[in-house]
């Protein structure tokens, strides 16, 4: 069941799977998902805050990272480097 007011699953809903093997637990109203050896579990409110913070971090990182690709002329091996250009302190203020 969807709560039309907030467009979120209500507590009356059954458990269901989300993308990337995440799960919504209807009984506890939590979202749980694993990243490698770590399992994260959030209430819906906590999850929304987490996502907003990760979007902020992602935005900054995308502006700082540049991918460089090279190919070895001898063996043809492809190498990929990620170059990081840290932001100036003034970029955060």
Secondary structure, DSSP 8 states (H G I E B T S, - for coil): -EETTTTEE-TTS--EEEGGGEEEETTTTEEEEEETTEEEEEEHHHHHHHHHHHHHHHHHHHHHEEEEEEE-TTT--EEEEEEE----GGGG-
